[in-house]
Amino acid sequence: MTVRYRISGAGSAEIAASVEAAVADGHLVAGDPLPPVRALAADLGVAPGTVATAYATLRDRGVVETAGRRGTRVRERSTATPRWQRGAVVPPGARDLSGGGPATDLLPPLAARARGPVRYGDPDVAPRLEAAARGLLAREGVPDGPLAVVSGALDGVERVLLAALRPGDRVAVEDPGWGNLLDLVAALGLVADPVPVDDEGPDPAAVERALRRGARAVLVTARAQNPTGAAVTAERARALRAVLAAHPDALLVEDDHAAEVSGAPLHPLSGAAPRWALVRSVSKAWGPDLRVALLTGEAALVERVRARQRLGAGWVSRLLQDAVVDLWEDPAATALVQGAARRYAARRGALLAALAGHGVRAHGASGLNAWLPVADETAAVTALLADGWGVAPGARFRLRSGPGVRVTVTGLREDEVAPLAAALAAAARGGGRTGA
């Protein structure tokens, strides 16, 4: 067996850290083998049990996998190399449409001030925010439940999964889906069970199959699904709620990360089964630096999340919570966010229409992105870069689904739609440069 990197360390934690660092630095890549336990133990002068513990830690963190007779190898998609880091570097002068974030000129300015000193022991949820949030969630049809404030959508999802599941549990995830979430599932030692997604959300029959296979949780993006732009429709919500109601022990985690700028109504699944949680972030609409998300759900589950939060971060800064309420109450800021939602929808719709004019069907029912299936992902990304367009490769988001590219529309100008559509259509068909 050829090993590309010399692992070091005297204890299990040091050995695991050495492997993680090598993967992060590129010294070990996907598929590279690690030495057999006894061989590495002899090389390092430690007990075989120390190496076995290190390898178990790496498996739990999603860095390596045990491949039967092939031994222990670096995972195809190691969590030590986040999915967002994968893809071609966009050269200077090219239009970078790969980021997935909001347009900075369509974000309201932050000018909040503290409402007074906060003391240890004060409520972790600001009363102003709680009152406003409860009204907002009620208007969206979300069942009444206890409220927590977390540091963004992914933080909320992680806290719920940690509170409810154990390493080795199966989790139904959207495929293609949010790369950071797929990495998080692996990092927590959970087993992803891919569920296909269309423009209306996850396939109910596939969700049913995943639950019958033993999935303990289902992760659903309510709208503005990343990368496809899917939004759960009223009809799809009814079908999914029926599936969830038939599996009352399963946990539903609903992600509403784009909310006000998604360009689609919320049809919540929450409450269809006893175990549920919904996370609604403010970052996409009001500013990425507002690390604030609302978390509501089953009472016992939310209380476990809050109890664990008190032992760590304690609470999300009340300065940030006050900033959110100030923005919600500011008519100018609200008008800007509503205008941003309309502009994103118009840019997304214009691109999809232009692609349809080339005979190419892309996806983008809501949100900040469009998803274009392609025959050859690497060739498509390379051809688009040659034409001056940087897009995100679908490998960041896929488990078993077919290849594609994600195009972020938030900064797309009207005069760019036609040349971009021509380049995307050529890339989708496997053609070369368009000359645009």
C-alpha positions, 0 to 999 in steps of 0.5 A: 500500500502506498501512503502519500503522507507521513502521519504523526502523533503520540496520542489518538487526538494528535493522530486524528489532527495530523490526518485532518490537517493533511486533508485540509492542506491537500497532502491527502486527497479523496481515496488516499489510503491510511495505513493499517492500524497495526502498521501505523501503531508500529511506525509511531510506537503507540498501541494499536488501540490508540490508532483505532481510536484516532481512526474512529474519531476521523470516521465520526467527523466525516473525514475518512471511511472504512471501505472493507478490504480496501481499508480506511481511506479519505472520504470522497468528500471529506468535511475537512475540505468544505464543499464551498471551496471546491470549484474553479478559481474565477480569474480577474475580469470574469463575472463571478456568479458562483457565490450564492449570496445576496446583492450588497446594494440591495441590503439595508444599512445597519444602524441599530443601537443597544436598548440598554445594558444586558446582564447575565441571567437576562432572557436569551431572547429579547422581548421585542424580538420575541413579540415580533417573531411570534406575529411573523411566524403566525402570519406564515402559518407556522404552529405556535411553539417555544422560541430560541434565537440561534446564530444563523440557519446552519447553526440552528439545524446543527443544534437541533440535530445534536439535540435529537440524533446520535452518530450513525442515525440516518437522515433524509437530505435533499439531493442536490442540496446545500453543500454546507448542510451535507458536510454538517451531516457527515461531520456529525457522524450521521448517514445521509439518505439522498432524496430527489428534489424537483421545482416543488420540493422533495419527492414525497415517495422518496421521503417515504422510502427513506423513512421506511429504510430507517431515516430518523430525520428529514431535512426540508428547505421550505423555499429558495432551495440551494442550489435548485431554487425549489419551493414547497408548493401547497400541493406538495406540502399536503403530500409531505405532511401526509408522509410525515404524519404516518411516521410520528417518530421521525424528526422534521427539520424545516429550513427557511433561510431566505424567507423575505427574499425567496420570492415564494410563499411559505407552506410549512410542514411544521406540526405534521408530526410531533417532532419538528423544528423550523429555522428562519434566518434573517441573513439573506434578506437583511444582511449576512453579518446579522447572525440571527435566526429564529428557531421554533418547534416541539417544546422539549426539543427547543428546550434541549437546544436552549439548555445546551446553548446556555452552556456554550455561547449563552445567547445571541447578542442582544445588539444583533437581536435589536438590530433585527427588530429595528430593521423590521420596524423601519419602513425604508429598510422593509421597502428595500428588502421587498424590492430586492425580492422583486429584483431577484425574481425578475433576474431569475425569471429573465435568465430562465426565459432566455435559456428556454429560448435556446431550448434549455430548461433550467430550474429556479422557482424561487430564491437567489440561484438557478440550477442548470443540468449539464452533460459534463460538469467539468467541461461546462464550468471550464467553457463558461470560464473561457467565456468570462462567466464563473459559476458554481460546479454542481459537485458542491451540492450533489450526492447521487443526482446528475451533474449541473451548475449553479448560477447566482442571479443576485448581481446579474445585470439586464444586459448580461442575461442574453450573453450569459444564457447563450454561454450557459446553453452552449455549455449545457450541450457540451459546446465550446465558446459562444464568442459573447 
